[in-house]
Amino acid sequence: MHLLLLRTKPVCAIVSTGYRTSLVKRSIVVIGAGPAGLAAGIAAAQCGHHVTVLERNNTAGKKLLLSGQGQCNVTHSGSVSDFLTHYGSAQQGRFVRPALYHFDNEAVMRFFADAGVPLWIRRDGKVFPKSMQAKDILNALLRKLGQSGGQLVTNTCVQCAEKGNDGFRIETNSGTVTADSLIIAAGGQSYPATGSDGNGYRLAESFGHRIVTVKPALTAVSVRDYAFSESAGTAFADIPFQIVHNGKVSAKRCGSVLLTHTGLSGPGILDASRLIESGDIIRLQLIPPEKLSPDLYSGKRTLKNVLQTLGLPETFLLQLFRLLDIPVTQAAAETNRLQRQRLESALTRCTFSVQQCGTWHEAMATAGGVDLTEVERQTLESRLVRGLYFCGEVLDIDGSTGGYNIQFALSSGFLIR
Ligand SMILES: Cc1cc2nc3c(=O)[nH]c(=O)nc-3n(C[C@H](O)[C@H](O)[C@H](O)COP(=O)(O)OP(=O)(O)OC[C@H]3O[C@@H](n4cnc5c(N)ncnc54)[C@H](O)[C@@H]3O)c2cc1C
């Protein structure tokens, strides 16, 4: 494929830090046609710049098409200020603020409605296209890019890039491109078959950027000597849990937890997975201690039936009783002190030793990425290289489940203008 040289000669001096206030039509190359790169391409093209989005795959948005099991949970309902707590630490919350306030969840809803793809809010607050088809979200972004005058070039993998006196020189598998500004929107490292395989970090490093160590996020964990595979599918809604690292409680969280065939999942664990490492201990509080009053251990009903009245599922109790060596037919009143101690400890501090915290092939997001201290949060321009920008998951930002990642990809893309 032949690539055009995209540089447009400036007709007067550029005065500002970003290209937003430039007085001339500039050439902008975006690396990656995921939601972040497409949004950045649309925003720049709408400002009248000459935009080319380079995508290594033969089509755009492969990961976007997989999102929300093909239904694309594009954002979440609620106030934008609530969003700030869904991206990890306070530093991350501060960093995402300008992008989210610039293009919030309501802006997302307006943008897609305007593009002929109305969205709807599910009861749990997740926002989807009414059609429940991720392809409609992708097609809307592609249409908007085209209508704004931006160009998408597929099958073009950026191999390296550098900045000289004359702007950026970008080497691809199909030739060399030059540009006044370069936006790296190459995504994270999870689901590498979608095209985002971590090479965006190498590109950022080549410009001198530091990469905060990456790890799989939004992933289930497997558990050592797991004893509950027969209870796979059992869910505990909104329970408190602790993560213990090197013998110390490193995080306390609350969320829904699902038992799987090999370990733990569910929104609570997925969201906490950015903090969990192999060898950590996860302690679930399945029942608040105050619910385990001495009155429970009286009467003729079986202990299992009594515990079921507290909301504990039968399949789980059957397995727990087997583990604790308590007969399922045992009457509540027959529970001895040792049984009671062991049972209460299992229900209030159910302990799992983490074998592995997901793999790159199962994680839905990447924790870590381009160090936020080296990027201007108001413009997303690099503090090290003028004219270089980052948006989306390549940055050290990963959101909770519920639409927060695509929202940030879009918000950060639209912030660069
Ligand atoms: C299974 C799954 C389900 C998900 N579901 C949801 C969901 O419902 N809601 C939600 O909010 N988030 C979801 N996510 C996360 C969300 O999809 C990502 O956070 C989001 O796509 C990130 O957008 P991005 O544009 O930054 O990166 P990406 O979508 O990863 O796009 C980056 C693009 O850059 C291209 N690229 C990379 N390197 C180069 C190169 N050198 N040259 C050219 N092109 C390159 C890649 O091919 C890719 O197309 C899900 C993720 C997965 C894996």
The ligand as a Gaussian input file, in Angstrom:
#p B3LYP/6-31G(d) Opt

LIG

0 1
 C      -13.689000      -9.056000      26.110000
 C      -13.716000      -7.584000      26.466000
 C      -14.909000      -7.003000      26.828000
 C      -14.938000      -5.645000      27.183000
 N      -16.133000      -5.077000      27.486000
 C      -16.175000      -3.762000      27.820000
 C      -17.412000      -3.115000      28.059000
 O      -18.490000      -3.690000      27.882000
 N      -17.381000      -1.807000      28.464000
 C      -16.197000      -1.113000      28.617000
 O      -16.224000       0.058000      28.989000
 N      -15.014000      -1.699000      28.333000
 C      -14.978000      -2.981000      27.924000
 N      -13.772000      -3.563000      27.610000
 C      -12.563000      -2.717000      27.621000
 C      -12.552000      -1.805000      26.390000
 O      -12.894000      -2.552000      25.239000
 C      -11.179000      -1.145000      26.194000
 O      -10.838000      -0.479000      27.391000
 C      -11.204000      -0.156000      25.054000
 O      -11.443000      -0.820000      23.818000
 C       -9.878000       0.607000      24.960000
 O       -9.947000       1.448000      23.853000
 P       -8.619000       1.955000      23.127000
 O       -9.089000       2.660000      21.901000
 O       -7.762000       2.662000      24.088000
 O       -7.823000       0.644000      22.732000
 P       -8.248000      -0.579000      21.776000
 O       -9.711000      -0.724000      21.708000
 O       -7.458000      -1.718000      22.272000
 O       -7.759000      -0.124000      20.339000
 C       -6.374000       0.016000      20.047000
 C       -6.210000      -0.205000      18.554000
 O       -4.858000       0.108000      18.205000
 C       -4.427000      -0.817000      17.234000
 N       -2.961000      -0.842000      17.250000
 C       -2.175000      -1.247000      18.252000
 N       -0.892000      -1.099000      17.928000
 C       -0.866000      -0.579000      16.680000
 C        0.183000      -0.221000      15.788000
 N        1.476000      -0.344000      16.144000
 N       -0.144000       0.265000      14.580000
 C       -1.442000       0.401000      14.211000
 N       -2.463000       0.057000      15.006000
 C       -2.175000      -0.418000      16.235000
 C       -5.059000      -2.110000      17.668000
 O       -5.131000      -3.031000      16.595000
 C       -6.435000      -1.650000      18.144000
 O       -7.391000      -1.706000      17.112000
 C      -13.728000      -4.888000      27.226000
 C      -12.534000      -5.507000      26.855000
 C      -12.517000      -6.829000      26.480000
 C      -11.217000      -7.457000      26.077000

